[in-house]
Amino acid sequence: MERLTAYRNADGSVGIRRHVLVLALSAFCSTTARLIGEMVAGTTVLTHPHGRNEVGINRHRLQRTLTGIVSNGNVHSVLVVGYEREGTERFVESLRQATRKRVESVVLLDCGGSWAAALDGARRASDLVLEASDSERSEVEWSGLKIGVKCGGSDGSSVVAANPVLGRCTDWLVERGATVVFSETTEIIGAEHLLARRAVTPEVGKRIVEAARHNLASAREAGVDLLGTNPVPDNIAGGITTIEEKALGAIRKTGTGPIHGVVEYGEPPDGPGLYFMDSPSGAHEVMSGLAAAGCHAVLFATGTCNPVGNLLMPVVKVCGNREWVRRMADHVDVDVSDVVEEGMSVEAAAARVMERLERVVRGALTRSEICRHVEFSVVPTGL
């Protein structure tokens, strides 16, 4: 096994990628952020349709998610693109309290419009990219890394191959001091009691069960009863008929070890171990939340090859369906169909996945990065 290497950030965190983020604070700033990205090579542009009218829990979740994204170890520095000065300065100050990374800003109203702000921002972003490009990697341990686990485009092979393989990887990572985060609240419904048994305290177990029940109740208020059904067409086509069946397969990616805590959407875990993040189940929403929670990379189990990636984190797609591995080769990083077709052990397949993850940590690209699947979504809900 080769040594792991990563970048060291100004705030002491490590990163396996070196993003210079151009962050639009609102939809008003999206055009300017994109213009800066087009002018300055080496920048990563993040835009979203929010930031002007959110109140209460919406505003809190939006700020927490954006702050978490900037704090992610894969981000070297950030250029904040704001519309007006007061709100921009308030957000920039909150970032500087949360991280010692370099934070620059540009304000549209101060500059006289989108084009002038883009020119000013491009100069500032160029300095950040120049600084980031001079970074060197150093040796790190698994204990310095956070890894998300996710499943999507599930089928029967997910239950017997990809998810159990990720479960073994989860156990292996936690044993070595890493932090692992799983999520998708809808997809634990019907199996939440099994997860609760693994909680390190009764309170953690209670929070897991309550998250599932709240999700179930919210769906019922919208006129949907999730129990005994499966609303996702590709899951049905893959042979999974109910949400309970999906849950029993999905939780296999969490391994067998204790669950140390429950975090809200985009909230970073406060220590090593295995954590559950209460979140929606859409792939782009889940992975945006995992990035905001500080995950450096995601292991993604799939049967029918969900292609979604992430703006900041490399996503390692693991597939156990040989037909779909051939059909969607552009989206598969690790083929574990030998578990189904050749009798390969889960342990051996997990070693194959970990070998690929190690290479990705050291800088190798994933299929989603190569295909430019860089989806991102902020999920404000409530009032």
C-alpha positions, -999 to +999 in steps of 0.1 A: +000+000+000+014+034-010+014+063+014-015+087+013-008+123+004-029+154+006-027+192+007-025+212+040-048+242+043-042+274+062-067+263+089-050+230+095-074+208+076-063+186+047-077+184+012-074+159-017-084+186-043-073+222-046-104+242-055-103+280-057-140+287-052-159+315-068-191+316-047-222+336-058-241+347-027-274+350-046-289+345-080-282+382-087-245+373-087-245+342-108-237+358-141-207+376-126-194+344-109-197+325-142-178+353-161-150+352-136-148+314-140-146+318-178-118+343-175-097+326-148-084+290-153-083+269-122-114+283-105-145+264-095-177+283-098-207+277-074-240+293-082-275+287-068-310+302-070-312+314-034-298+341-012-323+370-013-356+362+003-348+334+028-359+338+064-358+317+095-347+281+090-341+287+053-316+314+059-299+294+086-296+263+065-284+283+035-256+300+054-246+268+072-244+249+039-224+277+021-201+281+051-196+243+052-187+243+015-160+269+020-147+251+050-144+218+032-108+207+031-109+204-007-113+242-010-081+262-009-096+297-009-127+316-019-138+346-038-172+357-026-194+375-052-220+396-035-247+420-046-247+447-019-220+455+006-237+450+040-248+414+034-216+405+016-194+418+045-215+401+070-211+367+053-174+373+046-169+381+083-187+349+093-164+329+070-133+344+085-145+334+119-151+298+107-119+293+088-084+308+084-084+302+046-080+332+024-113+349+017-117+377-009-148+394-021-163+416-048-196+436-046-216+442-078-232+475-066-199+489-056-183+481-089-211+494-110-225+462-124-218+426-135-191+432-160-170+456-139-174+433-109-163+404-131-131+422-141-123+431-105-131+396-094-110+380-121-079+399-108-085+387-072-093+352-083-061+351-104-040+358-072-058+330-054-052+305-082-015+314-084-012+308-046-031+275-048-011+262-077+021+264-056+008+240-030+026+207-023+012+175-010+024+158+022+018+125+039-015+121+058-033+094+076-069+081+071-078+097+104-075+131+087-102+122+061-139+123+060-156+099+035-193+099+025-212+068+014-242+069-009-263+046-030-285+054-060-298+038-092-302+007-070-312-028-081-308-064-069-270-063-074-268-033-051-282-055-022-258-084-027-227-067-041-221-029-042-237-020-008-221-049+012-188-040-004-191-004+007-202-016+041-168-034+045-150-003+033-169+017+059-158-007+087-122-005+074-122+033+073-136+037+108-112+011+122-084+034+109-097+065+125-115+081+095-149+098+097-177+082+075-211+098+069-242+082+055-275+099+048-307+096+027-334+096+054-361+083+032-340+053+024-336+041+060-374+039+065-383+004+074-348-003+088-343+026+112-348+003+142-318-018+130-296+013+128-308+025+162-295-007+178-260+002+167-261+037+182-235+044+208-261+060+231-299+058+235-302+094+224-284+088+191-307+058+185-337+080+193-326+107+168-323+081+140-358+068+146-372+103+149-356+114+116-372+085+098-406+091+114-405+128+106-397+121+070-426+096+068-450+121+084-439+149+060-446+126+030-480+118+044-488+155+048-480+158+011-504+129+003-478+102-002-476+071+020-441+057+015-447+024+034-451-006+012-443+014-019-413+026-039-418+058-058-386+057-078-390+041-113-354+030-118-355+011-085-387-006-095-371-016-128-341-030-109-364-053-089-368-034-057-405-032-050-409-014-016-392+013+004-385-013+031-367-035+006-347-005-005-338+003+031-326-032+040-302-030+010-292+006+016-282+003+052-257-025+042-233+003+030-231+015+066-211-016+077-215-032+111-199-009+136-214+016+161-231+048+149-215+077+168-239+105+161-266+122+140-260+155+122-283+179+104-280+186+066-246+201+059-235+199+096-200+186+101-195+156+125-176+165+157-152+136+157-141+103+140-164+074+135-197+067+117-224+093+115-259+096+100-268+129+083-306+136+082-311+146+046-332+143+014-324+113-008-317+130-042-282+123-052-271+159-060-288+171-028-272+144-006-237+149-020-239+187-016-248+181+020-219+157+024-196+183+009-209+209+033-203+184+062-166+183+052-164+150+033-134+148+010-148+121-013-178+098-017-181+061-023-213+056-043-229+022-048-250+018-079-267-009-099-280+011-129-252+036-128-265+069-115-242+094-132-244+123-107-212+138-093-203+167-071-187+201-075-160+197-048-157+160-040-145+131-062-172+105-064-161+069-068-189+049-085-190+012-075-213-011-096-221-048-091-243-053-122-222-065-151-247-056-178-248-020-166-210-019-161-207-025-198-236-003-208-225+027-187-187+022-186-182+060-187-197+063-152-182+033-134-149+036-114-149+001-098-165-030-111-175-054-084-198-076-105-175-105-099-192-108-065-224-118-084-210-135-115-178-152-102-183-157-065-157-131-055-157-124-017-170-091-004-137-087+013-117-090-019-141-066-037-138-041-009-100-043-012-105-034-049-126-003-040-101+008-013-072+006-037-091+029-061-101+053-033-064+055-022-055+065-057-082+091-058-070+106-025-036+108-040-050+127-070-063+103-096-095+115-113-129+098-111-152+092-139-176+119-127-148+144-126-137+135-162-173+137-174-177+170-156-206+158-135-203+186-110-238+189-097-246+211-067-278+219-048-287+238-017-319+226-001-336+253+020-369+241+035-394+254+060-403+291+065 
